[in-house]
Amino acid sequence: MIRGLLAASGLALAAGCAIAPPAAGGPWTTGRLSLRVDAVADQPAQSLSAAFELSGSSRGGELRLVSPLGTQLAAASWSPGTAILRTPVGERRFDSLDELARQALGERLPLAALPDWLAGRPWPGEPHRSLDDGFEQLGWRVQTLRLAEGFITAARAAPPAVQLRVKLDRAEP
């Protein structure tokens, strides 16, 4: 999906489809993210940087990725038993959020855990181990020491190594 998102960003820019502002009625977590997947075997390294908007929990929600120019690169929405990925080139349906991540990203990324991780806490759906600088869960090390400044890092060492860096926007008082 990283390659697909890069291609989709070009299509989105060409089409000029701007992202709608977050819908009212639910809390949204917003910020910027950087995702890097190391090269392995015949797969080259991949990276993606985007703004994001996230609302919901592991049971249901929405994640939007937005280019630096404000165009929507992709949106994922999920509820029990279904997950939908929308890009400028179309819509794909999956049986689960895990399947969406595996098919779209080529890697199993813990999208269900992301809302909790961005709040600086382990996802209640799986066991975790506390660390001085955060916690380990699902094979990922989540560092939350700089959460008060809005920074969270999640890294998976197992090949291919993956690093997700997040800078959360500050809530306006």
KAZI-V584669 format. One record per residue. N is the residue number from 1. SS is DSSP state (helix for helix, strand for strand, loop for the rest). NEAR is the number of other ideal C-beta (glycine too) atoms within 10 Angstrom. D_FIRST is the distance of its C-alpha to the first C-alpha in whole Angstrom. Layout:
BEGIN
N;SS;NEAR;D_FIRST, N;SS;NEAR;D_FIRST
END
This chain:
BEGIN
1;loop;24;0, 2;helix;17;4, 3;helix;12;5, 4;helix;17;5, 5;helix;21;6, 6;helix;14;8, 7;helix;14;9, 8;helix;23;9, 9;helix;23;12, 10;helix;13;14, 11;helix;14;14, 12;helix;24;15, 13;helix;14;17, 14;helix;10;19, 15;helix;12;19, 16;loop;8;21, 17;loop;13;19, 18;strand;13;20, 19;loop;18;19, 20;loop;10;22, 21;loop;8;23, 22;loop;16;23, 23;loop;10;25, 24;loop;6;28, 25;loop;7;29, 26;loop;10;27, 27;loop;10;26, 28;loop;18;23, 29;strand;19;22, 30;strand;16;21, 31;strand;17;20, 32;strand;16;18, 33;strand;20;15, 34;strand;14;14, 35;strand;22;11, 36;strand;17;12, 37;strand;22;11, 38;loop;16;14, 39;loop;12;15, 40;strand;12;16, 41;loop;6;18, 42;loop;5;16, 43;strand;12;13, 44;loop;9;13, 45;loop;12;13, 46;strand;20;10, 47;strand;12;10, 48;strand;21;10, 49;strand;13;13, 50;strand;18;13, 51;strand;18;16, 52;strand;20;15, 53;strand;21;18, 54;strand;23;18, 55;strand;19;21, 56;strand;18;22, 57;loop;14;22, 58;loop;19;20, 59;loop;12;22, 60;loop;14;21, 61;strand;20;19, 62;strand;18;17, 63;strand;21;14, 64;strand;22;14, 65;strand;24;12, 66;strand;21;14, 67;loop;20;15, 68;loop;10;18, 69;loop;11;20, 70;loop;11;19, 71;strand;20;17, 72;strand;21;14, 73;strand;26;11, 74;strand;22;10, 75;strand;18;12, 76;strand;23;12, 77;strand;18;15, 78;strand;24;17, 79;strand;12;21, 80;loop;10;22, 81;loop;7;21, 82;strand;14;18, 83;strand;24;15, 84;strand;15;14, 85;strand;22;10, 86;strand;16;12, 87;strand;22;10, 88;loop;19;13, 89;loop;13;12, 90;strand;8;13, 91;strand;9;13, 92;strand;14;12, 93;strand;10;14, 94;strand;18;14, 95;loop;10;17, 96;loop;15;16, 97;helix;26;14, 98;helix;16;14, 99;helix;13;13, 100;helix;24;10, 101;helix;22;8, 102;helix;15;9, 103;helix;13;8, 104;helix;21;5, 105;helix;21;4, 106;loop;16;7, 107;loop;17;9, 108;loop;14;11, 109;loop;24;11, 110;loop;23;15, 111;helix;21;14, 112;helix;21;17, 113;helix;23;19, 114;helix;26;17, 115;helix;20;20, 116;helix;19;23, 117;helix;22;21, 118;helix;21;21, 119;loop;14;25, 120;loop;16;26, 121;loop;17;27, 122;loop;21;25, 123;loop;21;24, 124;loop;11;27, 125;loop;14;25, 126;loop;13;25, 127;loop;10;28, 128;strand;18;28, 129;strand;9;30, 130;strand;10;31, 131;strand;13;31, 132;loop;6;33, 133;loop;12;30, 134;strand;23;28, 135;strand;18;27, 136;strand;14;25, 137;strand;22;23, 138;loop;19;21, 139;loop;13;21, 140;strand;22;20, 141;strand;17;22, 142;strand;26;22, 143;strand;17;25, 144;loop;20;26, 145;loop;14;30, 146;loop;14;29, 147;helix;16;28, 148;helix;8;31, 149;helix;10;29, 150;loop;15;26, 151;strand;15;24, 152;strand;24;22, 153;strand;18;20, 154;strand;25;19, 155;strand;15;18, 156;strand;20;18, 157;loop;12;20, 158;loop;8;19, 159;loop;10;18, 160;loop;17;15, 161;loop;14;16, 162;strand;21;14, 163;strand;17;15, 164;strand;21;15, 165;strand;16;17, 166;strand;21;18, 167;strand;15;21, 168;strand;20;23, 169;loop;14;25, 170;loop;10;28, 171;loop;9;30, 172;loop;4;32, 173;loop;3;36
END
